[in-house]
Amino acid sequence: MLSEADALEGHQTETYDAELVPDARGRTRRPEPDCPVEIALAAISGRWTTLVLRELMAGPRSFGELREALPSLSAKVLTERLTTLADRGLAERTALPGFPPRTSHRLTPTGERLRPLLIELYRTGTAISL
């Protein structure tokens, strides 16, 4: 019996856009947790995440600056979003010297690569009518 991967590779009539599907991980017939698109979408999912990313796109921000920029966002949820972004390798936290304790948050190079994606999602969102 052929595995699903073998069956997909052996099917001669299927073609893939090489830019859209550059490797076998994207040639699946159902959502897979190791699909790079699924990974990227999961990384930016969650209420407030894209707004926190937007603020960090402008450069490093202190926790207080982020709270000021997003006043409706609770400190608890902001902390959760920043922790999740750091866990996913999209942002990093730096403790600043002095008292009281302060932190600075910035995007990693991987996080900065989300910029064109967020721009295109915004453009697409303005073109979609619900």
Summary of the structure (lengths in Angstrom):
residues: 130
radius of gyration: 19.2
end to end distance: 45.0
largest distance: 65.7
contacts: 301
relative contact order: 0.11
helix: 49%
strand: 11%
